[in-house]
Amino acid sequence: MTDAGPEVDGTSGPLAFVGGGEWQEGCDFDARLLEQSGADEVVVLPTAAAYEHPGKAVARAREWFGRLGAAVHELPVLARADAADPAVVEALRCARFIYLGDGSTLHLRSVIKDSPAWGALVDAWRRGAVVAGSAAGAMILGDPMVDPRGGAFTLGLGLVRNMALVPHWERWSPATTRRMLHLLPAGVVAAEIPERTALVRWADGTWEAIGAGEVSLALDGSPTHVGALEGVVAR
């Protein structure tokens, strides 16, 4: 695996791809991410849950991170116009830990793609901030991105390229899984991540799978392992 596999977009902070079921027992990796961030506040974007009671998602995040000794700063980026709000942009640019929650993958992508908010998130990450995404929030961070409507591929936002994130792995139907693996482009790693489980790329370039479940990786039709990702992630 020398000319294929994931590439991370520049020098950056930790990236955490969570398989769903965020902000609850079993997600103990959040304590490590919080420690890595050096912050006592987590900036939460409930964008993907815009039509699914985003306030409930934020309340769950507040309760969870409160147990870990951190506050939650909600950024209600629910529509495209919100992603250009100067206050939102500044909060993201200054953040040390940014968390994208679960919900609608396609809505999340449409709201933040090529927006000032996305640019500010990337700037913060490149300066060392932790960026975590759960399920929908994880899927958009890769490129290509699995289309949740049927398992084909579409454009993701590409913080990590040549990696397709597949959260809620235990919920996927056999037919959708077969379609996804059949259509997986050459040189792209499919990362199948169960709920309450994270695939983390730490700031030093090492990768780790942690949490309640087991991450499965596939490349060019064959299983691979987390250790194989190390050393090939940076341009």
MIDOSE-1310 file (N, C-alpha, C; in nm, 2 decimals, decimal comma, always signed):
residues 235
mtda	+0,08/-0,12/+0,00/+0,00/+0,00/+0,00/+0,09/+0,12/+0,00; +0,15/+0,15/-0,11/+0,24/+0,26/-0,12/+0,19/+0,38/-0,21; +0,11/+0,34/-0,31/+0,06/+0,44/-0,40/-0,09/+0,46/-0,39; -0,15/+0,40/-0,29/-0,30/+0,41/-0,27/-0,33/+0,43/-0,12
gpev	-0,45/+0,46/-0,10/-0,49/+0,48/+0,04/-0,51/+0,62/+0,07; -0,55/+0,65/+0,20/-0,60/+0,79/+0,24/-0,49/+0,89/+0,24; -0,52/+1,01/+0,20/-0,43/+1,13/+0,21/-0,50/+1,24/+0,29; -0,43/+1,29/+0,39/-0,49/+1,40/+0,47/-0,44/+1,53/+0,41
dgts	-0,54/+1,63/+0,42/-0,52/+1,76/+0,35/-0,43/+1,85/+0,44; -0,30/+1,82/+0,44/-0,21/+1,91/+0,50/-0,18/+1,88/+0,65; -0,09/+1,95/+0,71/-0,06/+1,94/+0,85/-0,18/+1,98/+0,93; -0,21/+1,90/+1,03/-0,35/+1,92/+1,10/-0,35/+1,86/+1,24
gpla	-0,47/+1,89/+1,30/-0,49/+1,83/+1,43/-0,56/+1,69/+1,42; -0,60/+1,63/+1,52/-0,66/+1,50/+1,52/-0,79/+1,51/+1,44; -0,82/+1,39/+1,38/-0,95/+1,37/+1,31/-1,01/+1,25/+1,37; -1,14/+1,26/+1,40/-1,21/+1,14/+1,46/-1,33/+1,11/+1,38
fvgg	-1,34/+0,99/+1,32/-1,46/+0,95/+1,25/-1,54/+0,85/+1,34; -1,66/+0,89/+1,38/-1,73/+0,81/+1,47/-1,85/+0,75/+1,40; -1,88/+0,62/+1,43/-1,98/+0,54/+1,36/-2,12/+0,57/+1,40; -2,15/+0,67/+1,48/-2,28/+0,70/+1,52/-2,30/+0,67/+1,67
gewq	-2,42/+0,69/+1,72/-2,44/+0,67/+1,87/-2,35/+0,76/+1,95; -2,33/+0,88/+1,91/-2,24/+0,97/+1,98/-2,29/+1,02/+2,11; -2,20/+1,07/+2,19/-2,23/+1,14/+2,32/-2,31/+1,05/+2,41; -2,26/+0,93/+2,43/-2,33/+0,84/+2,53/-2,23/+0,74/+2,58
egcd	-2,27/+0,66/+2,68/-2,18/+0,56/+2,73/-2,12/+0,47/+2,62; -1,99/+0,44/+2,64/-1,92/+0,37/+2,53/-1,83/+0,46/+2,45; -1,86/+0,59/+2,45/-1,78/+0,68/+2,37/-1,67/+0,74/+2,45; -1,60/+0,66/+2,52/-1,49/+0,71/+2,61/-1,38/+0,78/+2,54
fdar	-1,37/+0,75/+2,41/-1,26/+0,82/+2,33/-1,28/+0,97/+2,33; -1,40/+1,02/+2,36/-1,42/+1,16/+2,36/-1,33/+1,23/+2,47; -1,30/+1,16/+2,58/-1,22/+1,21/+2,68/-1,08/+1,23/+2,63; -1,03/+1,14/+2,55/-0,89/+1,15/+2,49/-0,89/+1,27/+2,39
lleq	-0,99/+1,28/+2,31/-1,00/+1,39/+2,21/-1,00/+1,52/+2,28; -1,08/+1,53/+2,39/-1,09/+1,65/+2,47/-0,95/+1,69/+2,53; -0,88/+1,59/+2,58/-0,75/+1,61/+2,63/-0,65/+1,66/+2,52; -0,66/+1,60/+2,41/-0,57/+1,64/+2,29/-0,60/+1,78/+2,25
sgad	-0,72/+1,82/+2,26/-0,76/+1,96/+2,22/-0,70/+2,07/+2,31; -0,68/+2,03/+2,44/-0,64/+2,13/+2,54/-0,75/+2,23/+2,57; -0,87/+2,20/+2,54/-0,98/+2,30/+2,56/-1,08/+2,25/+2,67; -1,16/+2,34/+2,72/-1,26/+2,30/+2,81/-1,40/+2,33/+2,75
evvv	-1,40/+2,34/+2,62/-1,53/+2,37/+2,55/-1,53/+2,30/+2,41; -1,64/+2,24/+2,38/-1,66/+2,17/+2,25/-1,76/+2,25/+2,17; -1,72/+2,29/+2,04/-1,81/+2,35/+1,95/-1,89/+2,25/+1,88; -2,02/+2,24/+1,89/-2,11/+2,14/+1,83/-2,19/+2,20/+1,72
lpta	-2,19/+2,14/+1,61/-2,27/+2,18/+1,49/-2,38/+2,07/+1,47; -2,51/+2,10/+1,50/-2,62/+2,00/+1,49/-2,68/+2,01/+1,35; -2,60/+2,06/+1,25/-2,65/+2,09/+1,12/-2,72/+1,97/+1,05; -2,66/+1,85/+1,06/-2,72/+1,73/+1,00/-2,86/+1,70/+1,06
aaye	-2,89/+1,74/+1,18/-3,01/+1,71/+1,25/-3,11/+1,83/+1,24; -3,09/+1,92/+1,14/-3,17/+2,04/+1,13/-3,32/+2,01/+1,13; -3,36/+1,89/+1,07/-3,50/+1,85/+1,06/-3,54/+1,74/+1,16; -3,45/+1,72/+1,25/-3,47/+1,60/+1,34/-3,44/+1,65/+1,49
hpgk	-3,50/+1,76/+1,53/-3,49/+1,81/+1,67/-3,34/+1,83/+1,71; -3,27/+1,93/+1,64/-3,13/+1,96/+1,67/-3,11/+1,99/+1,82; -3,21/+2,05/+1,88/-3,19/+2,09/+2,02/-3,17/+1,97/+2,11; -3,24/+1,86/+2,08/-3,22/+1,74/+2,16/-3,08/+1,68/+2,14
avar	-3,02/+1,69/+2,02/-2,89/+1,65/+2,00/-2,79/+1,73/+2,08; -2,81/+1,86/+2,08/-2,72/+1,95/+2,16/-2,73/+1,92/+2,31; -2,85/+1,90/+2,36/-2,87/+1,87/+2,50/-2,80/+1,75/+2,54; -2,80/+1,64/+2,45/-2,73/+1,52/+2,48/-2,58/+1,55/+2,48
arew	-2,53/+1,63/+2,39/-2,39/+1,66/+2,39/-2,35/+1,74/+2,52; -2,44/+1,83/+2,56/-2,41/+1,91/+2,68/-2,40/+1,81/+2,80; -2,49/+1,72/+2,81/-2,49/+1,63/+2,93/-2,36/+1,54/+2,92; -2,33/+1,49/+2,81/-2,21/+1,40/+2,79/-2,08/+1,47/+2,82
fgrl	-2,06/+1,59/+2,76/-1,93/+1,66/+2,78/-1,93/+1,72/+2,92; -2,04/+1,75/+2,97/-2,04/+1,80/+3,11/-1,98/+1,70/+3,21; -2,01/+1,57/+3,18/-1,95/+1,47/+3,26/-1,80/+1,46/+3,25; -1,75/+1,51/+3,13/-1,61/+1,50/+3,10/-1,54/+1,63/+3,14
gaav	-1,62/+1,73/+3,20/-1,56/+1,85/+3,25/-1,55/+1,96/+3,14; -1,63/+1,95/+3,04/-1,63/+2,05/+2,93/-1,76/+2,11/+2,90; -1,77/+2,23/+2,86/-1,89/+2,30/+2,82/-1,91/+2,27/+2,67; -2,03/+2,29/+2,62/-2,07/+2,28/+2,48/-2,11/+2,42/+2,43
help	-2,05/+2,46/+2,32/-2,10/+2,58/+2,25/-2,17/+2,54/+2,13; -2,30/+2,56/+2,13/-2,38/+2,52/+2,01/-2,37/+2,63/+1,90; -2,34/+2,59/+1,78/-2,35/+2,67/+1,66/-2,47/+2,63/+1,58; -2,58/+2,70/+1,58/-2,70/+2,65/+1,51/-2,69/+2,68/+1,36
vlar	-2,60/+2,61/+1,29/-2,59/+2,63/+1,15/-2,68/+2,53/+1,08; -2,80/+2,57/+1,06/-2,91/+2,48/+1,02/-2,95/+2,50/+0,87; -2,91/+2,61/+0,81/-2,94/+2,64/+0,67/-2,82/+2,71/+0,61; -2,82/+2,72/+0,48/-2,70/+2,77/+0,41/-2,66/+2,91/+0,45
adaa	-2,76/+3,00/+0,48/-2,73/+3,13/+0,52/-2,65/+3,13/+0,65; -2,69/+3,04/+0,74/-2,62/+3,03/+0,87/-2,47/+3,01/+0,86; -2,43/+2,94/+0,75/-2,29/+2,91/+0,73/-2,20/+3,03/+0,69; -2,27/+3,14/+0,66/-2,20/+3,26/+0,63/-2,21/+3,37/+0,74
dpav	-2,27/+3,33/+0,85/-2,28/+3,42/+0,96/-2,14/+3,45/+1,02; -2,10/+3,58/+1,03/-1,97/+3,62/+1,08/-1,94/+3,56/+1,22; -2,04/+3,56/+1,30/-2,02/+3,51/+1,44/-1,99/+3,36/+1,44; -2,06/+3,28/+1,35/-2,03/+3,14/+1,33/-1,89/+3,12/+1,28
veal	-1,86/+3,19/+1,18/-1,72/+3,18/+1,12/-1,61/+3,21/+1,22; -1,63/+3,31/+1,30/-1,53/+3,34/+1,40/-1,52/+3,24/+1,51; -1,64/+3,19/+1,55/-1,64/+3,08/+1,66/-1,57/+2,96/+1,61; -1,59/+2,92/+1,49/-1,52/+2,80/+1,43/-1,37/+2,83/+1,42
rcar	-1,33/+2,94/+1,37/-1,19/+2,97/+1,35/-1,11/+2,97/+1,48; -1,18/+3,00/+1,59/-1,11/+3,01/+1,72/-1,12/+2,88/+1,80; -1,20/+2,78/+1,75/-1,23/+2,66/+1,82/-1,11/+2,57/+1,84; -1,11/+2,49/+1,94/-1,01/+2,39/+1,96/-1,06/+2,25/+1,95
fiyl	-1,19/+2,23/+1,95/-1,26/+2,10/+1,94/-1,39/+2,13/+1,87; -1,41/+2,08/+1,75/-1,53/+2,09/+1,67/-1,59/+1,96/+1,65; -1,72/+1,95/+1,67/-1,79/+1,82/+1,66/-1,91/+1,83/+1,57; -1,91/+1,76/+1,46/-2,03/+1,75/+1,37/-2,11/+1,63/+1,40
gdgs	-2,24/+1,66/+1,43/-2,33/+1,55/+1,48/-2,39/+1,48/+1,36; -2,48/+1,38/+1,40/-2,54/+1,29/+1,30/-2,67/+1,35/+1,25; -2,73/+1,29/+1,15/-2,85/+1,33/+1,09/-2,85/+1,31/+0,94; -2,89/+1,40/+0,86/-2,89/+1,39/+0,72/-2,75/+1,43/+0,65
tlhl	-2,69/+1,33/+0,60/-2,56/+1,36/+0,53/-2,57/+1,46/+0,42; -2,67/+1,44/+0,34/-2,68/+1,53/+0,22/-2,72/+1,67/+0,26; -2,80/+1,69/+0,36/-2,83/+1,83/+0,41/-2,70/+1,89/+0,47; -2,63/+1,82/+0,55/-2,51/+1,87/+0,61/-2,41/+1,92/+0,50
rsvi	-2,39/+1,83/+0,40/-2,30/+1,87/+0,29/-2,35/+1,99/+0,22; -2,48/+2,00/+0,19/-2,53/+2,11/+0,11/-2,52/+2,25/+0,19; -2,53/+2,24/+0,32/-2,52/+2,36/+0,40/-2,38/+2,41/+0,41; -2,28/+2,33/+0,43/-2,15/+2,38/+0,46/-2,05/+2,37/+0,35
kdsp	-2,08/+2,30/+0,24/-1,98/+2,28/+0,13/-1,95/+2,42/+0,07; -1,82/+2,45/+0,06/-1,76/+2,57/+0,01/-1,82/+2,70/+0,08; -1,85/+2,69/+0,20/-1,91/+2,80/+0,28/-1,80/+2,87/+0,36; -1,82/+2,99/+0,41/-1,72/+3,05/+0,50/-1,70/+2,97/+0,63
awga	-1,81/+2,90/+0,68/-1,80/+2,82/+0,80/-1,71/+2,70/+0,77; -1,72/+2,64/+0,66/-1,63/+2,53/+0,62/-1,49/+2,57/+0,62; -1,46/+2,69/+0,55/-1,33/+2,74/+0,55/-1,27/+2,77/+0,69; -1,35/+2,82/+0,78/-1,30/+2,85/+0,91/-1,28/+2,72/+0,99
lvda	-1,36/+2,61/+0,97/-1,33/+2,48/+1,03/-1,20/+2,43/+0,98; -1,18/+2,43/+0,85/-1,05/+2,38/+0,80/-0,93/+2,46/+0,85; -0,95/+2,59/+0,86/-0,84/+2,67/+0,92/-0,81/+2,63/+1,06; -0,91/+2,61/+1,14/-0,89/+2,57/+1,28/-0,82/+2,44/+1,29
wrrg	-0,87/+2,34/+1,21/-0,81/+2,21/+1,20/-0,66/+2,21/+1,16; -0,63/+2,29/+1,06/-0,49/+2,30/+1,02/-0,40/+2,36/+1,12; -0,46/+2,44/+1,22/-0,38/+2,50/+1,33/-0,38/+2,40/+1,45; -0,43/+2,28/+1,43/-0,42/+2,18/+1,54/-0,55/+2,15/+1,61
avva	-0,66/+2,21/+1,58/-0,79/+2,18/+1,65/-0,83/+2,04/+1,62; -0,90/+1,98/+1,71/-0,96/+1,84/+1,69/-1,09/+1,86/+1,61; -1,11/+1,78/+1,51/-1,24/+1,78/+1,44/-1,29/+1,64/+1,45; -1,41/+1,62/+1,49/-1,48/+1,49/+1,50/-1,61/+1,50/+1,43
gsaa	-1,65/+1,39/+1,36/-1,77/+1,38/+1,30/-1,84/+1,25/+1,33; -1,96/+1,25/+1,36/-2,03/+1,12/+1,39/-2,13/+1,09/+1,28; -2,12/+0,97/+1,22/-2,21/+0,92/+1,12/-2,22/+1,02/+1,00; -2,33/+1,09/+0,98/-2,33/+1,19/+0,88/-2,22/+1,29/+0,88
gami	-2,18/+1,33/+1,00/-2,07/+1,42/+1,02/-1,94/+1,36/+0,99; -1,92/+1,23/+0,99/-1,80/+1,16/+0,95/-1,80/+1,14/+0,80; -1,91/+1,10/+0,74/-1,92/+1,07/+0,60/-1,88/+1,19/+0,51; -1,92/+1,31/+0,55/-1,89/+1,42/+0,46/-1,74/+1,46/+0,47
lgdp	-1,67/+1,42/+0,57/-1,53/+1,46/+0,58/-1,43/+1,38/+0,49; -1,48/+1,27/+0,44/-1,40/+1,19/+0,34/-1,43/+1,22/+0,20; -1,35/+1,17/+0,11/-1,38/+1,18/-0,03/-1,31/+1,06/-0,10; -1,39/+0,98/-0,18/-1,53/+1,00/-0,21/-1,62/+0,97/-0,09
mvdp	-1,75/+1,01/-0,10/-1,85/+0,99/+0,00/-1,95/+0,89/-0,04; -1,99/+0,80/+0,04/-2,09/+0,70/+0,01/-2,23/+0,78/+0,01; -2,30/+0,76/-0,09/-2,44/+0,82/-0,10/-2,53/+0,73/-0,01; -2,58/+0,78/+0,10/-2,66/+0,70/+0,19/-2,79/+0,65/+0,13
rgga	-2,83/+0,70/+0,02/-2,95/+0,65/-0,04/-2,94/+0,52/-0,11; -2,82/+0,47/-0,14/-2,81/+0,34/-0,21/-2,67/+0,28/-0,22; -2,57/+0,34/-0,16/-2,44/+0,28/-0,16/-2,35/+0,32/-0,27; -2,39/+0,40/-0,37/-2,30/+0,45/-0,47/-2,22/+0,56/-0,41
ftlg	-2,13/+0,62/-0,50/-2,04/+0,72/-0,44/-2,06/+0,86/-0,50; -2,03/+0,96/-0,42/-2,05/+1,10/-0,46/-1,93/+1,18/-0,40; -1,94/+1,31/-0,42/-1,83/+1,39/-0,37/-1,84/+1,42/-0,22; -1,74/+1,40/-0,14/-1,73/+1,44/-0,01/-1,65/+1,57/+0,00
lglv	-1,63/+1,62/+0,12/-1,55/+1,75/+0,14/-1,40/+1,73/+0,15; -1,36/+1,60/+0,17/-1,22/+1,57/+0,15/-1,11/+1,62/+0,25; -1,15/+1,63/+0,38/-1,04/+1,64/+0,47/-0,94/+1,53/+0,47; -1,00/+1,41/+0,44/-0,92/+1,29/+0,41/-0,97/+1,24/+0,28
rnma	-0,87/+1,22/+0,19/-0,91/+1,17/+0,05/-0,87/+1,02/+0,04; -0,94/+0,96/-0,06/-0,92/+0,82/-0,09/-0,96/+0,73/+0,03; -1,06/+0,78/+0,11/-1,12/+0,71/+0,22/-1,27/+0,73/+0,22; -1,35/+0,63/+0,22/-1,49/+0,64/+0,23/-1,53/+0,59/+0,36
lvph	-1,60/+0,68/+0,44/-1,64/+0,65/+0,58/-1,78/+0,59/+0,57; -1,80/+0,47/+0,64/-1,92/+0,40/+0,63/-1,97/+0,38/+0,78; -2,04/+0,47/+0,84/-2,08/+0,46/+0,98/-2,21/+0,38/+0,99; -2,25/+0,36/+1,12/-2,37/+0,27/+1,14/-2,36/+0,14/+1,07
werw	-2,24/+0,08/+1,07/-2,21/-0,03/+0,98/-2,30/-0,15/+1,01; -2,34/-0,17/+1,13/-2,43/-0,28/+1,17/-2,57/-0,26/+1,11; -2,61/-0,14/+1,07/-2,74/-0,12/+1,01/-2,75/-0,14/+0,86; -2,64/-0,15/+0,79/-2,64/-0,15/+0,65/-2,70/-0,29/+0,60
spat	-2,78/-0,28/+0,50/-2,84/-0,40/+0,44/-2,73/-0,48/+0,36; -2,74/-0,61/+0,35/-2,64/-0,68/+0,26/-2,64/-0,63/+0,12; -2,75/-0,59/+0,06/-2,76/-0,55/-0,08/-2,68/-0,41/-0,09; -2,70/-0,32/+0,00/-2,63/-0,19/+0,00/-2,49/-0,21/+0,01
trrm	-2,45/-0,30/+0,11/-2,31/-0,33/+0,13/-2,24/-0,38/+0,00; -2,31/-0,48/-0,06/-2,25/-0,54/-0,18/-2,23/-0,43/-0,29; -2,33/-0,34/-0,30/-2,32/-0,24/-0,41/-2,21/-0,14/-0,38; -2,20/-0,10/-0,25/-2,09/-0,01/-0,21/-1,95/-0,07/-0,24
lhll	-1,93/-0,20/-0,20/-1,80/-0,26/-0,22/-1,77/-0,28/-0,37; -1,88/-0,31/-0,44/-1,86/-0,33/-0,59/-1,82/-0,21/-0,66; -1,87/-0,09/-0,61/-1,85/+0,04/-0,68/-1,73/+0,11/-0,62; -1,67/+0,06/-0,51/-1,55/+0,12/-0,45/-1,44/+0,15/-0,55
pagv	-1,40/+0,27/-0,57/-1,29/+0,29/-0,67/-1,16/+0,23/-0,62; -1,08/+0,20/-0,72/-0,94/+0,15/-0,69/-0,86/+0,25/-0,60; -0,79/+0,20/-0,51/-0,71/+0,28/-0,42/-0,78/+0,35/-0,31; -0,91/+0,33/-0,30/-0,99/+0,40/-0,19/-1,02/+0,30/-0,08
vaae	-0,99/+0,34/+0,04/-1,01/+0,25/+0,16/-1,16/+0,28/+0,20; -1,23/+0,17/+0,22/-1,37/+0,17/+0,29/-1,35/+0,14/+0,43; -1,39/+0,24/+0,52/-1,38/+0,22/+0,66/-1,52/+0,20/+0,72; -1,54/+0,08/+0,76/-1,67/+0,04/+0,82/-1,67/+0,06/+0,97
iper	-1,75/+0,15/+1,02/-1,73/+0,19/+1,16/-1,87/+0,17/+1,23; -1,87/+0,08/+1,34/-2,00/+0,07/+1,41/-2,02/+0,18/+1,50; -2,14/+0,19/+1,56/-2,18/+0,29/+1,65/-2,09/+0,28/+1,78; -2,07/+0,40/+1,84/-1,99/+0,42/+1,96/-1,85/+0,37/+1,94
talv	-1,80/+0,39/+1,82/-1,67/+0,34/+1,78/-1,61/+0,45/+1,70; -1,48/+0,47/+1,71/-1,41/+0,58/+1,63/-1,29/+0,53/+1,56; -1,27/+0,58/+1,44/-1,14/+0,57/+1,37/-1,07/+0,70/+1,38; -0,96/+0,71/+1,45/-0,90/+0,84/+1,48/-0,76/+0,85/+1,41
rwad	-0,74/+0,96/+1,35/-0,61/+0,99/+1,29/-0,55/+1,10/+1,38; -0,45/+1,06/+1,46/-0,39/+1,16/+1,56/-0,30/+1,26/+1,49; -0,27/+1,36/+1,56/-0,19/+1,47/+1,50/-0,05/+1,42/+1,45; +0,00/+1,32/+1,51/+0,13/+1,27/+1,47/+0,13/+1,17/+1,35
gtwe	+0,01/+1,16/+1,29/-0,01/+1,08/+1,17/-0,04/+0,93/+1,20; -0,05/+0,89/+1,32/-0,09/+0,75/+1,35/-0,24/+0,74/+1,35; -0,29/+0,62/+1,33/-0,43/+0,59/+1,33/-0,46/+0,49/+1,44; -0,58/+0,50/+1,49/-0,62/+0,41/+1,60/-0,77/+0,39/+1,59
aiga	-0,82/+0,26/+1,60/-0,96/+0,23/+1,61/-0,99/+0,20/+1,76; -1,08/+0,28/+1,82/-1,11/+0,27/+1,96/-1,27/+0,28/+1,98; -1,31/+0,22/+2,09/-1,45/+0,23/+2,12/-1,52/+0,09/+2,14; -1,65/+0,09/+2,13/-1,72/-0,03/+2,17/-1,72/-0,14/+2,06
gevs	-1,70/-0,10/+1,94/-1,70/-0,20/+1,83/-1,57/-0,22/+1,76; -1,58/-0,28/+1,65/-1,45/-0,32/+1,57/-1,46/-0,25/+1,43; -1,36/-0,17/+1,40/-1,36/-0,11/+1,27/-1,30/-0,21/+1,16; -1,37/-0,22/+1,05/-1,32/-0,30/+0,94/-1,28/-0,21/+0,82
lald	-1,16/-0,24/+0,76/-1,11/-0,17/+0,65/-1,09/-0,26/+0,53; -1,13/-0,20/+0,41/-1,11/-0,28/+0,29/-1,05/-0,19/+0,18; -0,96/-0,25/+0,11/-0,89/-0,18/+0,00/-0,88/-0,27/-0,12; -0,93/-0,23/-0,24/-0,92/-0,30/-0,36/-0,97/-0,45/-0,34
gspt	-1,08/-0,46/-0,27/-1,15/-0,59/-0,26/-1,09/-0,68/-0,15; -0,99/-0,63/-0,08/-0,93/-0,72/+0,03/-0,93/-0,64/+0,16; -0,95/-0,72/+0,27/-0,94/-0,65/+0,40/-0,80/-0,60/+0,43; -0,79/-0,49/+0,50/-0,66/-0,43/+0,54/-0,68/-0,40/+0,69
hvga	-0,57/-0,33/+0,75/-0,58/-0,31/+0,89/-0,53/-0,17/+0,92; -0,56/-0,12/+1,04/-0,53/+0,02/+1,07/-0,38/+0,05/+1,06; -0,30/-0,04/+1,10/-0,15/-0,01/+1,09/-0,11/+0,02/+0,95; -0,18/-0,04/+0,85/-0,14/-0,01/+0,71/-0,17/+0,13/+0,67
legv	-0,25/+0,21/+0,74/-0,28/+0,34/+0,71/-0,17/+0,44/+0,74; -0,08/+0,40/+0,84/+0,02/+0,48/+0,89/+0,13/+0,50/+0,79; +0,18/+0,62/+0,78/+0,29/+0,65/+0,68/+0,25/+0,69/+0,54; +0,12/+0,68/+0,51/+0,08/+0,71/+0,38/-0,03/+0,82/+0,38
var	-0,05/+0,88/+0,49/-0,17/+0,97/+0,50/-0,13/+1,12/+0,46; -0,01/+1,15/+0,46/+0,03/+1,29/+0,44/+0,09/+1,31/+0,30; +0,06/+1,42/+0,23/+0,12/+1,44/+0,10/+0,27/+1,48/+0,12
